[in-house]
Amino acid sequence: MKWNSRIRCALVCLVFIALFSGFSFRLIYLQMIKHDEYAGLAAEKHVYKQIICAERGAIFDANNEVLAHNVPVETVVADATHLNNLDAIVDLVSDELRLPARELAEKLHGDRRYIVIKREVPEVVADALREKLRSQNLRGIYLEHDATRIYPNGSMLCHVIGFTDFEHHGIQGVEASMEEYLHGQDGYRYIEHNRAGQEIVLYRGQERASRNGYQIHLTVDLHLQNIVENEIDAAMREYTPTKATIILMRPQTGEILAMANRPHFDLNLRSQAEPEQMKNRAIIDMMEPGSTFKIVTAAAALNEKKVRPDSMIFCENGVWNFGGAALHDHRPFADLSVKDILVKSSNIGAAKLALSVGDQKFYEYIRRFGFGERTGIELPGEISGRIRSPQFWSKISITRIPMGHEIGVTPLQMTVAMAAIANGGKLITPRIVKSIATDEGKTISSLSPVVLRQVISPQTAREIGDALRGVVSDRGTAAAAAIPGFTIAGKTGTAQKVDPKGGYEQGKYVVSFSGYVPADHPEFVGLVVLDNAHTSKPELNYGGLVAGPIFARIGEKAARYLDLQPREEIRKALPVERVALTNASHH
C-alpha cells in the first residue's frame, strides 16, 4: 500500500512538473522567441503608417511666371482592419463626400489595409469629416495631405509642360522629363491609437520628414509664347491646316523662347483630350522640309570651297534631265549666282551645288547639321528623323535631297540648322530648361549653352546669311516676310505632302518659313510650319505667301517686346496678293 501511495504521489508530481514545464516553455517561447512577431501583429491593430507626401515642384517660365503649381487637397483612405463600426462609417463618409453608400460599403468590405475612397477632397470638406469621425469615435478612416496639379494657363504650352497622373508622376513634357527633380521624396510617420481610438502622441518619434520637389524654370518667355499662340490660332482660322507648329529659339544659347503646336488641349481637362491633340509635333513629327533645306546644300558647297557666293551656275532654263528623270524649277532660270540660287530658290541650282560636293561629303554635312539624330532637348519622345546613307540613294537622290526631298526632319531640327547659320556656324543643343532650384529658391543647376560642333566656318555662315537677306526682299521668295525697320534673313519651303501609301498627295503641301531677326545680330530664330493649308487660290499656297507673313507678324511683335531698335527705315512688307503676282515663286 505504501509503495502504491508513493507511486501515485510521484506520478502526480511528475504530471504537475510536466504541466508547469510546458507552461514555462510556452511562456518563454511567446515572450522571447515570438515576441517580435506578436508585437508586430498587435501594433498593426493600433498603429498606422501615415505617408507624408512631398509637394511636387512648381514649373515657371523664364520670368518666374507660374506654369504649373499645386493646390492643397486631401485623400480619404481606409484601413479595413481598423474599422470599428462599418454601418455608421459608411453613412457618415458617403454623406460627407457625396458618394453612393452601397458602392462605399462594398469597397470597405474585406481586410485590405489601404483603400482609396476619394482623391482631391477640398481641405474644408476634409476638416469637417475629420471632426465628425473624431466626435463619433469612428476609426479606420484616415485623411492624407495631398495636392492637385493646376495649370493656370490652360492649353498654353501644353505640349511643353505635360501633366501628371493620380500618383503625381509626370506623363508628358517637362513633367515627365524632369520627374526626378519635380517629384521630391515622400516622408512618413507612425500613428498609434489606444483602445479609445485616441492618438498616442509619444509614438510620433518614428518618422521621416518629406523633401519637396525642386522648382523647374523654363527658357520659355510667356509673353513671347502668347504672341506665338495668338498667331498660330489666327493661322488655324485663316488656313484651316491639318496641323501647325511654330518655334522661337535664341541662336547663341539654344534657349527655346516659344513653342506651339496645333491641334492642342487644355492641361486641366486632359482626360477629354484626343491622342492627336497631345502630340508635340515640334519633336515627333517627321516632314520633308522642302527648300528650307537648301541652306545645308549651299553651306556644304561654300564651306568646301567648291564655289564662291558669286560663282555662276547654269540652271538649264527651268528643266534638267538627270539620271533618267526631269528636274524642274518653278520658273526658268539661265545663269544664277550661288547667292541667287537661294534667293530665287532654284532646285536645279541646288542640285548642281550638291553634285559639286559629292554624295559622301554632302551626306556628311547633312549629319553635321544635326539631321538624323535627336537634338537632345529636355523633352520626351523626340525622334531622330530619317536620313539614308549614300549607299541607299537612287541615281537621282543627289538631285532631290538638296531641295529637301527624300529626307525626314523634325521642325526642331530645322530650327537648329537655321540657328547654326545665325550664330556663325555652330550646332547648338536646344534647351527648354533654364535652371533647377529648391523650393526655397536656391539654384542648384542652371543652363549652360552646349555647342556640339562647328558645322561650317563663320565666313560661310555670313555668306549664307547674306543670301538669306535677299530671300526676304522684292527679288526673293519671301518678300511678304519682311518686318518694317529690320533686315530679315530667312528661307521659304514648300514640300508636297508625302502619301503614307507611297509617293505624294496631289494638291497638298507642307509650307514653311524659317528665318532670324535682326539679320546682322540675331536675337531669335523662328520657324513656321503649316501642314495642308487651304488658300483661296492655288498660287497662294506657298511657303513665302502663307508662312512668311505669319513669321513677319510674330517677328514684329517679338522685336517690340524685346525692345530691339530698328537700325534703318525699311519698307513695309508687300501685300501677299502683290507678291503672288510679281514673284509667283512656290519655294
GUMIMI-179275 format. One record per residue (C-alpha): residue number from 1; residue in one letter; x, y, z. Coordinates in nm, 2 decimals, always signed. Example, Ala and Ser with C-alpha at 12.3 -4.5 7.8 and 13.67 -1.06 7.14 Angstrom:
REM GUMIMI-179275
(1 a (+1.23 -0.45 +0.78))
(2 s (+1.37 -0.11 +0.71))
***
This chain:
REM GUMIMI-179275
(1 m (+0.00 +0.00 +0.00))
(2 k (+0.28 +0.24 +0.10))
(3 w (+0.45 +0.17 -0.23))
(4 n (+0.14 +0.23 -0.43))
(5 s (+0.07 +0.56 -0.25))
(6 r (+0.43 +0.67 -0.31))
(7 i (+0.40 +0.58 -0.68))
(8 r (+0.07 +0.77 -0.71))
(9 c (+0.22 +1.08 -0.54))
(10 a (+0.53 +1.06 -0.77))
(11 l (+0.31 +1.03 -1.08))
(12 v (+0.10 +1.33 -0.97))
(13 c (+0.42 +1.53 -0.91))
(14 l (+0.55 +1.43 -1.24))
(15 v (+0.23 +1.54 -1.41))
(16 f (+0.24 +1.88 -1.24))
(17 i (+0.61 +1.91 -1.32))
(18 a (+0.54 +1.83 -1.68))
(19 l (+0.24 +2.07 -1.69))
(20 f (+0.43 +2.36 -1.53))
(21 s (+0.73 +2.29 -1.75))
(22 g (+0.51 +2.31 -2.06))
(23 f (+0.36 +2.63 -1.94))
(24 s (+0.70 +2.77 -1.87))
(25 f (+0.83 +2.66 -2.21))
(26 r (+0.53 +2.82 -2.37))
(27 l (+0.57 +3.15 -2.19))
(28 i (+0.94 +3.16 -2.28))
(29 y (+0.86 +3.08 -2.64))
(30 l (+0.59 +3.35 -2.66))
(31 q (+0.79 +3.61 -2.46))
(32 m (+1.13 +3.56 -2.62))
(33 i (+1.11 +3.37 -2.95))
(34 k (+0.78 +3.50 -3.09))
(35 h (+0.79 +3.84 -2.92))
(36 d (+0.87 +4.05 -3.23))
(37 e (+0.61 +3.87 -3.44))
(38 y (+0.32 +3.91 -3.20))
(39 a (+0.43 +4.27 -3.11))
(40 g (+0.41 +4.35 -3.48))
(41 l (+0.06 +4.19 -3.51))
(42 a (-0.05 +4.39 -3.21))
(43 a (+0.09 +4.71 -3.35))
(44 e (-0.09 +4.65 -3.68))
(45 k (-0.42 +4.67 -3.49))
(46 h (-0.33 +5.01 -3.33))
(47 v (-0.05 +5.16 -3.55))
(48 y (-0.10 +5.33 -3.88))
(49 k (+0.19 +5.44 -4.11))
(50 q (+0.09 +5.77 -4.25))
(51 i (+0.27 +5.89 -4.56))
(52 i (+0.38 +6.25 -4.56))
(53 c (+0.36 +6.34 -4.93))
(54 a (+0.63 +6.56 -5.07))
(55 e (+0.49 +6.86 -5.26))
(56 r (+0.57 +6.84 -5.63))
(57 g (+0.79 +7.12 -5.75))
(58 a (+0.64 +7.41 -5.94))
(59 i (+0.72 +7.50 -6.30))
(60 f (+0.79 +7.86 -6.40))
(61 d (+0.87 +8.04 -6.72))
(62 a (+1.20 +8.24 -6.77))
(63 n (+1.05 +8.54 -6.59))
(64 n (+0.91 +8.34 -6.29))
(65 e (+0.55 +8.33 -6.42))
(66 v (+0.38 +8.02 -6.28))
(67 l (+0.31 +7.75 -6.54))
(68 a (+0.23 +7.46 -6.30))
(69 h (+0.17 +7.45 -5.93))
(70 n (-0.02 +7.27 -5.65))
(71 v (-0.34 +7.33 -5.46))
(72 p (-0.37 +7.16 -5.12))
(73 v (-0.63 +6.88 -5.11))
(74 e (-0.66 +6.56 -4.91))
(75 t (-0.71 +6.20 -5.00))
(76 v (-0.95 +5.99 -4.79))
(77 v (-0.83 +5.64 -4.73))
(78 a (-0.94 +5.34 -4.52))
(79 d (-0.78 +5.05 -4.34))
(80 a (-1.05 +4.78 -4.33))
(81 t (-0.88 +4.61 -4.03))
(82 h (-0.93 +4.92 -3.82))
(83 l (-1.30 +4.98 -3.89))
(84 n (-1.50 +4.97 -3.57))
(85 n (-1.85 +5.05 -3.69))
(86 l (-1.89 +4.98 -4.06))
(87 d (-2.25 +5.09 -4.09))
(88 a (-2.20 +5.42 -3.91))
(89 i (-1.88 +5.49 -4.11))
(90 v (-2.05 +5.42 -4.44))
(91 d (-2.34 +5.66 -4.36))
(92 l (-2.11 +5.94 -4.24))
(93 v (-1.85 +5.92 -4.52))
(94 s (-2.09 +5.87 -4.81))
(95 d (-2.29 +6.17 -4.69))
(96 e (-1.99 +6.40 -4.64))
(97 l (-1.81 +6.30 -4.96))
(98 r (-2.13 +6.27 -5.17))
(99 l (-2.06 +5.90 -5.26))
(100 p (-2.31 +5.62 -5.32))
(101 a (-2.34 +5.43 -4.99))
(102 r (-2.37 +5.09 -5.15))
(103 e (-2.05 +5.13 -5.35))
(104 l (-1.86 +5.26 -5.05))
(105 a (-1.98 +4.96 -4.84))
(106 e (-1.87 +4.71 -5.10))
(107 k (-1.53 +4.89 -5.12))
(108 l (-1.48 +4.87 -4.74))
(109 h (-1.57 +4.50 -4.70))
(110 g (-1.28 +4.27 -4.66))
(111 d (-0.95 +4.31 -4.49))
(112 r (-0.74 +4.53 -4.72))
(113 r (-0.51 +4.77 -4.53))
(114 y (-0.52 +5.06 -4.78))
(115 i (-0.83 +5.16 -4.97))
(116 v (-0.85 +5.49 -5.15))
(117 i (-1.20 +5.62 -5.10))
(118 k (-1.17 +5.96 -5.27))
(119 r (-0.89 +6.18 -5.40))
(120 e (-0.87 +6.56 -5.43))
(121 v (-1.10 +6.63 -5.14))
(122 p (-1.10 +7.01 -5.06))
(123 e (-0.95 +7.09 -4.72))
(124 v (-1.27 +7.24 -4.59))
(125 v (-1.46 +6.91 -4.66))
(126 a (-1.18 +6.70 -4.52))
(127 d (-1.16 +6.90 -4.19))
(128 a (-1.54 +6.86 -4.14))
(129 l (-1.51 +6.48 -4.20))
(130 r (-1.22 +6.45 -3.96))
(131 e (-1.40 +6.63 -3.68))
(132 k (-1.72 +6.42 -3.72))
(133 l (-1.52 +6.09 -3.72))
(134 r (-1.35 +6.21 -3.40))
(135 s (-1.67 +6.32 -3.23))
(136 q (-1.84 +5.98 -3.31))
(137 n (-1.53 +5.78 -3.21))
(138 l (-1.53 +5.61 -3.56))
(139 r (-1.19 +5.45 -3.65))
(140 g (-1.04 +5.32 -3.97))
(141 i (-1.08 +5.63 -4.19))
(142 y (-0.77 +5.84 -4.25))
(143 l (-0.70 +6.16 -4.43))
(144 e (-0.37 +6.21 -4.61))
(145 h (-0.25 +6.56 -4.71))
(146 d (-0.21 +6.58 -5.09))
(147 a (-0.22 +6.83 -5.37))
(148 t (-0.38 +6.86 -5.71))
(149 r (-0.18 +6.99 -6.00))
(150 i (-0.31 +7.32 -6.15))
(151 y (-0.21 +7.47 -6.49))
(152 p (-0.31 +7.84 -6.48))
(153 n (-0.26 +7.90 -6.85))
(154 g (-0.48 +7.61 -6.96))
(155 s (-0.38 +7.50 -7.31))
(156 m (-0.09 +7.74 -7.35))
(157 l (+0.24 +7.54 -7.36))
(158 c (+0.05 +7.22 -7.31))
(159 h (+0.30 +7.01 -7.52))
(160 v (+0.60 +7.15 -7.34))
(161 i (+0.47 +7.14 -6.98))
(162 g (+0.30 +6.80 -6.99))
(163 f (+0.09 +6.67 -6.70))
(164 t (+0.08 +6.42 -6.41))
(165 d (-0.12 +6.11 -6.32))
(166 f (-0.30 +6.04 -5.99))
(167 e (+0.02 +5.93 -5.83))
(168 h (+0.18 +6.26 -5.92))
(169 h (+0.42 +6.11 -6.17))
(170 g (+0.49 +6.31 -6.49))
(171 i (+0.33 +6.17 -6.81))
(172 q (+0.44 +6.41 -7.08))
(173 g (+0.65 +6.72 -7.14))
(174 v (+0.87 +6.86 -6.88))
(175 e (+0.66 +6.70 -6.61))
(176 a (+0.79 +6.37 -6.74))
(177 s (+1.15 +6.45 -6.84))
(178 m (+1.22 +6.64 -6.51))
(179 e (+1.04 +6.38 -6.30))
(180 e (+1.33 +6.30 -6.07))
(181 y (+1.36 +6.67 -5.98))
(182 l (+1.00 +6.76 -5.96))
(183 h (+0.88 +6.46 -5.76))
(184 g (+1.06 +6.51 -5.43))
(185 q (+1.09 +6.24 -5.16))
(186 d (+0.79 +6.13 -4.95))
(187 g (+0.83 +6.11 -4.57))
(188 y (+0.63 +5.91 -4.32))
(189 r (+0.52 +5.89 -3.96))
(190 y (+0.37 +5.61 -3.75))
(191 i (+0.05 +5.69 -3.56))
(192 e (-0.06 +5.47 -3.26))
(193 h (-0.40 +5.47 -3.11))
(194 n (-0.52 +5.35 -2.77))
(195 r (-0.83 +5.15 -2.71))
(196 a (-1.04 +5.46 -2.72))
(197 g (-0.91 +5.54 -3.07))
(198 q (-0.71 +5.84 -2.94))
(199 e (-0.37 +5.91 -3.09))
(200 i (-0.07 +5.84 -2.87))
(201 v (+0.15 +6.14 -2.94))
(202 l (+0.46 +5.99 -2.80))
(203 y (+0.47 +5.74 -3.07))
(204 r (+0.54 +6.00 -3.33))
(205 g (+0.92 +5.98 -3.28))
(206 q (+0.94 +5.72 -3.56))
(207 e (+0.91 +5.95 -3.86))
(208 r (+1.10 +6.08 -4.16))
(209 a (+1.04 +6.43 -4.30))
(210 s (+0.95 +6.47 -4.66))
(211 r (+1.16 +6.67 -4.91))
(212 n (+0.96 +6.88 -5.16))
(213 g (+1.04 +6.86 -5.53))
(214 y (+1.26 +7.11 -5.69))
(215 q (+1.14 +7.41 -5.90))
(216 i (+1.19 +7.40 -6.27))
(217 h (+1.24 +7.73 -6.45))
(218 l (+1.20 +7.71 -6.83))
(219 t (+1.37 +7.91 -7.10))
(220 v (+1.02 +8.00 -7.24))
(221 d (+0.91 +8.36 -7.22))
(222 l (+0.54 +8.35 -7.15))
(223 h (+0.49 +8.69 -7.33))
(224 l (+0.66 +8.56 -7.65))
(225 q (+0.46 +8.23 -7.61))
(226 n (+0.14 +8.43 -7.60))
(227 i (+0.24 +8.61 -7.92))
(228 v (+0.31 +8.28 -8.09))
(229 e (-0.02 +8.12 -7.96))
(230 n (-0.23 +8.41 -8.09))
(231 e (-0.07 +8.39 -8.44))
(232 i (-0.09 +8.01 -8.47))
(233 d (-0.46 +8.04 -8.37))
(234 a (-0.51 +8.31 -8.63))
(235 a (-0.34 +8.08 -8.89))
(236 m (-0.57 +7.79 -8.80))
(237 r (-0.87 +8.01 -8.85))
(238 e (-0.75 +8.15 -9.18))
(239 y (-0.60 +7.85 -9.34))
(240 t (-0.75 +7.55 -9.15))
(241 p (-0.44 +7.33 -9.18))
(242 t (-0.44 +6.98 -9.06))
(243 k (-0.16 +7.07 -8.81))
(244 a (+0.08 +7.35 -8.74))
(245 t (+0.40 +7.43 -8.55))
(246 i (+0.58 +7.75 -8.46))
(247 i (+0.91 +7.77 -8.27))
(248 l (+1.12 +8.06 -8.15))
(249 m (+1.48 +8.00 -8.04))
(250 r (+1.77 +8.21 -7.93))
(251 p (+2.05 +8.10 -8.17))
(252 q (+2.35 +8.18 -7.94))
(253 t (+2.24 +7.98 -7.64))
(254 g (+1.99 +7.73 -7.78))
(255 e (+1.71 +7.86 -7.54))
(256 i (+1.36 +7.78 -7.67))
(257 l (+1.17 +8.11 -7.63))
(258 a (+0.83 +7.98 -7.75))
(259 m (+0.69 +7.65 -7.89))
(260 a (+0.34 +7.59 -8.00))
(261 n (+0.16 +7.31 -8.19))
(262 r (-0.19 +7.26 -8.32))
(263 p (-0.41 +7.07 -8.25))
(264 h (-0.37 +7.11 -7.88))
(265 f (-0.56 +7.06 -7.55))
(266 d (-0.63 +7.20 -7.21))
(267 l (-0.39 +7.07 -6.94))
(268 n (-0.66 +7.10 -6.68))
(269 l (-0.91 +6.89 -6.89))
(270 r (-0.66 +6.64 -7.02))
(271 s (-0.90 +6.34 -6.97))
(272 q (-1.10 +6.49 -7.26))
(273 a (-0.81 +6.52 -7.50))
(274 e (-0.77 +6.31 -7.81))
(275 p (-0.44 +6.14 -7.88))
(276 e (-0.38 +6.36 -8.18))
(277 q (-0.41 +6.67 -7.97))
(278 m (-0.15 +6.56 -7.72))
(279 k (+0.14 +6.52 -7.97))
(280 n (+0.43 +6.76 -7.95))
(281 r (+0.47 +6.79 -8.33))
(282 a (+0.78 +7.01 -8.30))
(283 i (+0.98 +6.70 -8.19))
(284 i (+0.78 +6.39 -8.30))
(285 d (+0.65 +6.49 -8.65))
(286 m (+0.87 +6.40 -8.94))
(287 m (+0.84 +6.61 -9.26))
(288 e (+1.01 +6.67 -9.58))
(289 p (+1.15 +7.03 -9.53))
(290 g (+1.14 +7.14 -9.89))
(291 s (+1.35 +7.44 -9.99))
(292 t (+1.44 +7.55 -9.64))
(293 f (+1.69 +7.26 -9.66))
(294 k (+1.88 +7.44 -9.94))
(295 i (+2.07 +7.63 -9.67))
(296 v (+2.25 +7.30 -9.60))
(297 t (+2.33 +7.24 -9.96))
(298 a (+2.47 +7.58 -10.02))
(299 a (+2.66 +7.58 -9.70))
(300 a (+2.83 +7.25 -9.79))
(301 a (+2.94 +7.38 -10.13))
(302 l (+3.07 +7.71 -10.00))
(303 n (+3.24 +7.56 -9.70))
(304 e (+3.42 +7.30 -9.92))
(305 k (+3.54 +7.59 -10.14))
(306 k (+3.37 +7.43 -10.44))
(307 v (+3.21 +7.76 -10.53))
(308 r (+3.21 +8.13 -10.42))
(309 p (+2.89 +8.33 -10.35))
(310 d (+2.93 +8.50 -10.69))
(311 s (+3.01 +8.18 -10.88))
(312 m (+2.76 +8.14 -11.17))
(313 i (+2.57 +7.81 -11.22))
(314 f (+2.37 +7.73 -11.53))
(315 c (+2.02 +7.64 -11.43))
(316 e (+1.91 +7.48 -11.76))
(317 n (+1.63 +7.73 -11.83))
(318 g (+1.40 +7.55 -11.59))
(319 v (+1.42 +7.18 -11.69))
(320 w (+1.72 +6.95 -11.64))
(321 n (+1.73 +6.58 -11.72))
(322 f (+1.95 +6.39 -11.48))
(323 g (+1.96 +6.02 -11.41))
(324 g (+1.67 +5.95 -11.64))
(325 a (+1.43 +6.19 -11.47))
(326 a (+1.35 +6.56 -11.53))
(327 l (+1.41 +6.82 -11.25))
(328 h (+1.20 +7.14 -11.28))
(329 d (+1.24 +7.49 -11.14))
(330 h (+0.92 +7.69 -11.06))
(331 r (+1.03 +7.93 -11.34))
(332 p (+1.30 +7.92 -11.60))
(333 f (+1.65 +8.04 -11.49))
(334 a (+1.96 +8.06 -11.71))
(335 d (+2.27 +8.15 -11.51))
(336 l (+2.24 +8.22 -11.14))
(337 s (+2.50 +8.30 -10.88))
(338 v (+2.52 +8.08 -10.58))
(339 k (+2.36 +8.36 -10.37))
(340 d (+2.08 +8.39 -10.62))
(341 i (+2.02 +8.01 -10.62))
(342 l (+1.90 +8.07 -10.26))
(343 v (+1.73 +8.40 -10.33))
(344 k (+1.53 +8.25 -10.63))
(345 s (+1.51 +7.90 -10.47))
(346 s (+1.63 +7.71 -10.78))
(347 n (+1.60 +7.34 -10.75))
(348 i (+1.84 +7.28 -11.04))
(349 g (+2.10 +7.52 -10.89))
(350 a (+2.08 +7.34 -10.56))
(351 a (+2.12 +7.00 -10.72))
(352 k (+2.43 +7.11 -10.91))
(353 l (+2.58 +7.25 -10.59))
(354 a (+2.54 +6.91 -10.42))
(355 l (+2.69 +6.74 -10.72))
(356 s (+3.00 +6.96 -10.69))
(357 v (+3.04 +6.84 -10.33))
(358 g (+2.97 +6.47 -10.40))
(359 d (+2.74 +6.21 -10.24))
(360 q (+2.95 +6.12 -9.93))
(361 k (+3.07 +6.47 -9.84))
(362 f (+2.72 +6.61 -9.89))
(363 y (+2.58 +6.34 -9.66))
(364 e (+2.85 +6.43 -9.40))
(365 y (+2.73 +6.79 -9.40))
(366 i (+2.37 +6.68 -9.36))
(367 r (+2.47 +6.48 -9.05))
(368 r (+2.70 +6.77 -8.92))
(369 f (+2.39 +7.00 -8.92))
(370 g (+2.23 +6.76 -8.68))
(371 f (+1.99 +6.58 -8.91))
(372 g (+1.94 +6.21 -8.84))
(373 e (+1.99 +6.24 -8.47))
(374 r (+1.80 +6.38 -8.17))
(375 t (+1.87 +6.74 -8.08))
(376 g (+1.89 +6.65 -7.71))
(377 i (+1.62 +6.89 -7.59))
(378 e (+1.48 +6.81 -7.24))
(379 l (+1.15 +6.68 -7.37))
(380 p (+1.04 +6.31 -7.40))
(381 g (+0.95 +6.14 -7.72))
(382 e (+1.19 +6.32 -7.96))
(383 i (+1.26 +6.13 -8.28))
(384 s (+1.58 +6.14 -8.49))
(385 g (+1.42 +6.18 -8.83))
(386 r (+1.51 +5.97 -9.13))
(387 i (+1.84 +6.03 -9.33))
(388 r (+1.96 +5.75 -9.56))
(389 s (+2.33 +5.69 -9.61))
(390 p (+2.45 +5.73 -9.97))
(391 q (+2.47 +5.35 -10.04))
(392 f (+2.09 +5.36 -10.03))
(393 w (+2.04 +5.66 -10.26))
(394 s (+1.90 +5.62 -10.60))
(395 k (+2.06 +5.77 -10.91))
(396 i (+1.86 +6.09 -10.87))
(397 s (+1.88 +6.12 -10.49))
(398 i (+2.18 +6.36 -10.51))
(399 t (+1.95 +6.60 -10.71))
(400 r (+1.64 +6.56 -10.49))
(401 i (+1.78 +6.57 -10.13))
(402 p (+1.94 +6.91 -10.19))
(403 m (+1.59 +7.06 -10.24))
(404 g (+1.46 +6.89 -9.92))
(405 h (+1.30 +6.58 -10.06))
(406 e (+1.37 +6.21 -9.98))
(407 i (+1.46 +6.30 -9.62))
(408 g (+1.26 +6.33 -9.29))
(409 v (+1.33 +6.60 -9.04))
(410 t (+1.15 +6.74 -8.73))
(411 p (+1.06 +7.11 -8.71))
(412 l (+1.30 +7.15 -8.42))
(413 q (+1.59 +7.00 -8.62))
(414 m (+1.52 +7.26 -8.90))
(415 t (+1.52 +7.54 -8.64))
(416 v (+1.85 +7.43 -8.50))
(417 a (+2.00 +7.41 -8.85))
(418 m (+1.89 +7.77 -8.92))
(419 a (+2.03 +7.87 -8.58))
(420 a (+2.37 +7.74 -8.70))
(421 i (+2.36 +7.99 -8.98))
(422 a (+2.26 +8.27 -8.75))
(423 n (+2.52 +8.21 -8.48))
(424 g (+2.83 +8.18 -8.70))
(425 g (+2.82 +7.81 -8.79))
(426 k (+2.78 +7.64 -8.45))
(427 l (+2.55 +7.35 -8.39))
(428 i (+2.40 +7.41 -8.05))
(429 t (+2.18 +7.19 -7.83))
(430 p (+1.83 +7.34 -7.79))
(431 r (+1.73 +7.38 -7.43))
(432 i (+1.39 +7.41 -7.27))
(433 v (+1.51 +7.41 -6.90))
(434 k (+1.68 +7.73 -6.78))
(435 s (+1.75 +7.63 -6.42))
(436 i (+1.66 +7.40 -6.13))
(437 a (+1.61 +7.54 -5.78))
(438 t (+1.50 +7.42 -5.44))
(439 d (+1.15 +7.51 -5.31))
(440 e (+1.32 +7.79 -5.11))
(441 g (+1.45 +7.93 -5.44))
(442 k (+1.82 +7.83 -5.41))
(443 t (+1.95 +7.75 -5.76))
(444 i (+2.12 +7.41 -5.78))
(445 s (+2.17 +7.39 -6.16))
(446 s (+2.15 +7.65 -6.44))
(447 l (+2.16 +7.65 -6.82))
(448 s (+2.49 +7.65 -7.00))
(449 p (+2.50 +7.66 -7.38))
(450 v (+2.62 +7.33 -7.53))
(451 v (+2.80 +7.37 -7.86))
(452 l (+2.82 +7.03 -8.02))
(453 r (+3.05 +7.12 -8.31))
(454 q (+3.15 +7.39 -8.56))
(455 v (+2.95 +7.28 -8.86))
(456 i (+3.07 +7.55 -9.11))
(457 s (+3.31 +7.84 -9.08))
(458 p (+3.19 +8.18 -8.96))
(459 q (+3.27 +8.31 -9.31))
(460 t (+3.05 +8.05 -9.48))
(461 a (+2.77 +8.13 -9.23))
(462 r (+2.80 +8.50 -9.31))
(463 e (+2.78 +8.42 -9.69))
(464 i (+2.47 +8.21 -9.64))
(465 g (+2.32 +8.48 -9.42))
(466 d (+2.38 +8.75 -9.69))
(467 a (+2.20 +8.53 -9.94))
(468 l (+1.91 +8.48 -9.70))
(469 r (+1.87 +8.85 -9.66))
(470 g (+1.80 +8.86 -10.04))
(471 v (+1.53 +8.60 -9.99))
(472 v (+1.33 +8.85 -9.78))
(473 s (+1.33 +9.12 -10.05))
(474 d (+1.15 +9.21 -10.36))
(475 r (+1.39 +8.98 -10.55))
(476 g (+1.33 +8.68 -10.33))
(477 t (+1.06 +8.43 -10.25))
(478 a (+0.97 +8.57 -9.91))
(479 a (+0.90 +8.94 -9.97))
(480 a (+0.59 +8.90 -9.76))
(481 a (+0.80 +8.81 -9.46))
(482 a (+0.97 +9.15 -9.43))
(483 i (+0.94 +9.34 -9.10))
(484 p (+0.94 +9.72 -9.11))
(485 g (+1.26 +9.86 -8.97))
(486 f (+1.46 +9.54 -8.97))
(487 t (+1.67 +9.33 -9.20))
(488 i (+1.55 +8.98 -9.21))
(489 a (+1.73 +8.66 -9.32))
(490 g (+1.52 +8.36 -9.40))
(491 k (+1.42 +8.08 -9.63))
(492 t (+1.09 +7.95 -9.76))
(493 g (+0.98 +7.59 -9.80))
(494 t (+0.70 +7.42 -9.99))
(495 a (+0.70 +7.04 -10.00))
(496 q (+0.43 +6.82 -10.15))
(497 k (+0.29 +6.61 -9.87))
(498 v (+0.42 +6.25 -9.86))
(499 d (+0.15 +5.99 -9.90))
(500 p (+0.18 +5.72 -9.63))
(501 k (+0.10 +5.46 -9.90))
(502 g (+0.38 +5.59 -10.12))
(503 g (+0.45 +5.89 -10.35))
(504 y (+0.30 +6.23 -10.29))
(505 e (-0.06 +6.36 -10.23))
(506 q (-0.18 +6.57 -10.51))
(507 g (-0.25 +6.93 -10.42))
(508 k (-0.14 +6.90 -10.06))
(509 y (+0.16 +7.08 -9.93))
(510 v (+0.37 +7.14 -9.61))
(511 v (+0.45 +7.51 -9.63))
(512 s (+0.72 +7.67 -9.40))
(513 f (+0.94 +7.97 -9.34))
(514 s (+1.25 +7.97 -9.12))
(515 g (+1.44 +8.29 -9.05))
(516 y (+1.61 +8.51 -8.79))
(517 v (+1.58 +8.87 -8.67))
(518 p (+1.77 +9.10 -8.69))
(519 a (+1.99 +8.96 -8.97))
(520 d (+2.31 +9.13 -8.86))
(521 h (+2.29 +9.04 -8.49))
(522 p (+2.02 +8.77 -8.45))
(523 e (+1.82 +8.77 -8.13))
(524 f (+1.59 +8.49 -8.22))
(525 v (+1.54 +8.23 -8.49))
(526 g (+1.18 +8.13 -8.59))
(527 l (+1.01 +7.85 -8.78))
(528 v (+0.65 +7.85 -8.90))
(529 v (+0.52 +7.52 -9.05))
(530 l (+0.16 +7.46 -9.17))
(531 d (+0.05 +7.12 -9.30))
(532 n (-0.21 +7.12 -9.57))
(533 a (-0.31 +7.48 -9.55))
(534 h (-0.62 +7.58 -9.75))
(535 t (-0.59 +7.90 -9.95))
(536 s (-0.84 +8.08 -10.17))
(537 k (-0.62 +8.04 -10.48))
(538 p (-0.37 +7.77 -10.56))
(539 e (-0.10 +8.03 -10.65))
(540 l (-0.11 +8.15 -10.28))
(541 n (-0.04 +7.81 -10.12))
(542 y (+0.34 +7.85 -10.09))
(543 g (+0.58 +7.90 -9.80))
(544 g (+0.66 +8.26 -9.88))
(545 l (+0.30 +8.36 -9.91))
(546 v (+0.14 +8.16 -9.62))
(547 a (+0.42 +8.10 -9.36))
(548 g (+0.62 +8.41 -9.44))
(549 p (+0.36 +8.67 -9.33))
(550 i (+0.29 +8.48 -9.01))
(551 f (+0.66 +8.49 -8.93))
(552 a (+0.66 +8.87 -9.01))
(553 r (+0.38 +8.93 -8.76))
(554 i (+0.54 +8.73 -8.49))
(555 g (+0.88 +8.89 -8.56))
(556 e (+0.74 +9.24 -8.54))
(557 k (+0.57 +9.19 -8.21))
(558 a (+0.86 +8.99 -8.06))
(559 a (+1.11 +9.27 -8.17))
(560 r (+0.89 +9.53 -8.00))
(561 y (+0.86 +9.32 -7.68))
(562 l (+1.24 +9.25 -7.67))
(563 d (+1.30 +9.63 -7.73))
(564 l (+1.50 +9.57 -8.04))
(565 q (+1.58 +9.90 -8.21))
(566 p (+1.53 +9.94 -8.58))
(567 r (+1.85 +10.03 -8.74))
(568 e (+1.72 +10.18 -9.06))
(569 e (+1.40 +10.27 -9.24))
(570 i (+1.30 +9.96 -9.43))
(571 r (+0.99 +9.93 -9.64))
(572 k (+0.68 +9.75 -9.52))
(573 a (+0.61 +9.40 -9.64))
(574 l (+0.44 +9.38 -9.97))
(575 p (+0.08 +9.26 -9.97))
(576 v (+0.05 +8.89 -10.03))
(577 e (-0.15 +8.94 -10.34))
(578 r (+0.11 +9.17 -10.50))
(579 v (+0.39 +8.93 -10.41))
(580 a (+0.19 +8.65 -10.57))
(581 l (+0.16 +8.85 -10.89))
(582 t (+0.51 +8.99 -10.91))
(583 n (+0.70 +8.69 -10.79))
(584 a (+0.49 +8.37 -10.82))
(585 s (+0.75 +8.16 -10.65))
(586 h (+0.64 +7.85 -10.47))
(587 h (+0.95 +7.76 -10.28))
***
